[in-house]
Amino acid sequence: GDSVTQMEGPVTLSEEAFLTINCTYTATGYPSLFWYVQYPGEGLQLLLKATKADDKGSNKGFEATYRKETTSFHLEKGSVQVSDSAVYFCALSGTRSGNTPLVFGKGTRLSVIA
Amino acid sequence: EAGVTQFPSHSVIEKGQTVTLRCDPISGHDNLYWYRRVMGKEIKFLLHFVKESKQDESGMPNNRFLAERTGGTYSTLKVQPAELEDSGVYFCASSTGSSRNTQYFGPGTRLTVL
């Protein structure tokens, strides 16, 4: 079945450092790909998404590019802030349209220190 | 516009007791999902409602779990009787019929079974 593998955390970075969180997936067909973020004490929030190969999702300085050839959707940010400390989840849905359940990775906890 | 809400935020019960979790989706969202995250593991899909009908309940772990969505509005998830392995965070999400699978999540209910 479909699956998502993301790098294990926790990840600790200094403020203004470059962030990469790796995510690879296994899926049949053409999935949509997502990054969700969970800030302390809050629910999951959609951070960005991409629905087809070579699409780049971006939001709040974060970016991820849908790479079909490497089945990857790595999350990057050029300069992290303390406020980016959260748990990040990579996810996919099995179809590009319609409404189907999400398949999640295990989550990566990011801590940014001043 | 109000987001997805869940009640209670925390619940601590003893093994063998019954607990009912509630989810209020975003108004007008026909699709409602339940997910669960057990400590340190992935967020796993439980079931999917379209309006009041169960579209997919393939993720429900066993018959101790019962989900309902009366009138296609709020949903409840009952666990009866609760077991230790049911502990975790239960998330609810909702989406419209045309959102290309952008699911909006609630803050979750943390269930602890002692």
Chai-1 contact restraints between the chains, C-beta under 6 A:
chainA,res_idxA,chainB,res_idxB,connection_type,confidence,min_distance_angstrom,max_distance_angstrom,comment,restraint_id
A,S32,B,N101,contact,1.0,0.0,6.0,A-B,restraint_1
A,G43,B,F105,contact,1.0,0.0,6.0,A-B,restraint_2
A,G43,B,G106,contact,1.0,0.0,6.0,A-B,restraint_3
A,G43,B,P107,contact,1.0,0.0,6.0,A-B,restraint_4
A,G43,B,G108,contact,1.0,0.0,6.0,A-B,restraint_5
A,L44,B,F105,contact,1.0,0.0,6.0,A-B,restraint_6
A,S93,B,N101,contact,1.0,0.0,6.0,A-B,restraint_7
A,S97,B,R100,contact,1.0,0.0,6.0,A-B,restraint_8
A,N99,B,N31,contact,1.0,0.0,6.0,A-B,restraint_9
A,N99,B,S95,contact,1.0,0.0,6.0,A-B,restraint_10
A,N99,B,N101,contact,1.0,0.0,6.0,A-B,restraint_11
A,P101,B,F45,contact,1.0,0.0,6.0,A-B,restraint_12
A,P101,B,H48,contact,1.0,0.0,6.0,A-B,restraint_13
A,F104,B,E42,contact,1.0,0.0,6.0,A-B,restraint_14
A,F104,B,I43,contact,1.0,0.0,6.0,A-B,restraint_15
A,K106,B,E42,contact,1.0,0.0,6.0,A-B,restraint_16
